[in-house]
Amino acid sequence: MMRKFLDALYALGDSWNNHLFPELLYYETAKDRAELWRTCYWRFFRRVRWKLVLALLFVSTALHVGFRLAAGQLRPWVGGAISDSSLNLLVSGIGGGFFGLFLLWIIQKVMRIELRKELNVRGFHVCMSCGYDLRGQETPRCPECGAARMADQTPGGP
């Protein structure tokens, strides 16, 4: 019973990753996709881990101060209908949620670029800008977005 649940959960996660990162679909098997994902994931986080930690600390502190100030500005509008601590939590929660979504969006964009770089290294020629499959294309530009090919992408590659 538990094994079936875990298999279903893994399949859901795999399909979710394929939806968010369509570059993974260049590989047929889940094992190959997982190996590609691990390679790009660790390369990305090795490169940015301290920058990410420092940015998160700085931005979270700045956001906290900003949310406290915003809650103070909202106080005259809500009057006595809500307590100060509840107002601070509400404003911080909404702002923190939007910041979290923004951070996930940035990470997704950077990870897609890492996946495209790795695919190009492995012989799957894709556009670095939009992810379009450039195999068999003879033009020097991507037909989807018009971006120029990278120097190591030979037209008509594998």
C-alpha positions, 0 to 999 in steps of 0.5 A, a space after each residue: 500500500 505504502 509502496 504504491 503511494 510512494 510510486 504515485 507521488 514520485 510519478 506526480 513529482 516527475 510530471 510536475 518537473 517535466 511541466 516546469 522544466 520541459 528541457 528534461 523531456 529530451 531524455 526518454 527515461 526517468 533515470 536519465 532525466 533524474 541524472 540530468 537534473 542532479 547534475 544541473 542542480 548541484 552545479 547551480 547551488 554550488 555556484 550560488 549558495 553563499 550569494 543566495 544565503 546572503 541575499 536571503 538574509 539581506 532581503 528578508 531583513 529589508 522585507 521585515 522592516 518594510 512590512 512593519 512600516 507598511 503595517 504601521 501605514 495601514 493602521 489608520 485604515 483598519 482602525 481597531 478592527 484588527 490588533 497590531 500583531 495580527 496586522 503585522 502577521 497578515 502583511 508579512 505573510 502576504 508579502 513573504 508569500 509573494 517574495 517566495 513565489 518571486 524567488 522560486 520563479 528566479 530559481 526556475 529560470 536559472 535552472 532552465 538555463 543550466 539545463 539548456 547548457 548541459 543539454 548542449 554539452 551532451 549533444 542535444 542542441 537547444 536554443 539557450 533563449 527559449 529551449 527550442 530544439 535546434 537539431 536539424 536546423 540549418 539557419 544561424 538563428 533560432 526559428 522560434 525566438 530569433 536568438 543567434 546560435 551559440 558558437 559550439 552549436 553546429 547546424 544540423 547536429 545530433 
